[in-house]
Amino acid sequence: QVQLMESGGGFVQPGGSLRLSCAASGFTFSHYAMLWYRQAPGKEREWVAHITQSSEYTYYADSMRGRVTISRDNAKNTLYLQMKSLKPEDTAIYYCTANGDYWGQGTQVTVSS
């Protein structure tokens, strides 16, 4: 059974940091490019970051470049998103996906003072 489970979301003040995790199971994690998306209230789902299968390349949305780092540990079947300098407009549900084929349920990130 394929499963992607995000964790690490929460409430943080502007300027704060969070590290999201995405634990994968039920498929060969190392064979998939992995991506993070987010969806803010009332908005469409937005791509955030992308990492290739062996971490050779990473890509970031302009809105978050310089403030986020995507990484993965294929030995642990886990994807990460380190976020810093968070802004209220980063408030959203953050999702991980295996190349768009499999999706997690999301983790809520709320940035507010």
N, C-alpha and C positions, 0 to 999 in steps of 0.2 A: 504494500500500500504506500503510494507516494505521499510524502508529507513534507511541508515546509512550515516551520514554526518560528515566527519572529518573536523577539523579546528585547527588553532594554528600553522601551519607550517610557514616557512619564512626563511629569511636569517639571519645567525648568525655567529659570528667569532669563530674560534677554542677556546675551553674552555668554551664556552657559554652554555646557558640553554634554553630549550623550553618546553612548556607543550602543548601536543596535546590533543584534545578532540574528542569524537565520540558520536554524538547524535543519538539515536536510536528511531525508531517509527514503528508502524505497526505490531509488534510482541511482545511477552511477553519477554521482555529483561531479566528479572530475571531468566528465565528458561534456559538461554544459557550461556555456557562458552564463554568468549570473548577473542579474540586474536588480537595482532598487528603483521603485517608483513611489510616488506619494500622491495622496488625494486630499486636498483641503476641502472644507465644507463649502458646498455649492459650486465646486470647480471640477473639471475633468481630471482624470488621473494623469500625472506628469512624470516623465522619466527623470531620474535623478543621477544614476551612475551605472556603469557597466564594467565588468571585469572579464577578461578572457579565461579560458579553461585553466591555464597554468600560470595565470597572473602576469602574462607577458605585457598586456596592454590594459590600461584603464582609461575610461572616458567619463566626463562629467558634464552635466547641464550647466549652462552659463550662470544660472541663478544660484548655484551652490559651489561652483569651482573655487578652490582656495579655502573653502570652509568644511569640506567633507573629504574623507579618504575611504575608498572601498578596498577591501582586502578579503582574502579567503584562506582557509586552511583545509586543503583537500584531505589531509589525514584525519581531520575531525569532521569532515562533511559540513563545514560551517562557513557562512558568509558574514562579513561584518560591514558596518558603516559607522565610521567615527565622524562625529559632527561637532563642530566648535563654532563659537561666535554666533550662536543661534539667535534668530530674530522672530518676532511674533508671526511674521508671514511664513515661517517654516512650520507653523502648526498644521498638522495633517496626520492622516493615517499613512504609515510607511509600510510598503509591501516589498517582499523579495519575490523574484521569479526566476525560474530556470529557463532562460531564453524564451520566455513567454509561453512555454508549454505547461508549466506547473506554477501555481501561485500559492502564497501563504495567505493567512487570514488578516494579517496586518497588525501593527502595533501603533498605538496612539502616541503622538508627540505633541505636547502642548507647551508653547513658549509664551509666557505671560509674566508680568510683574504683579 
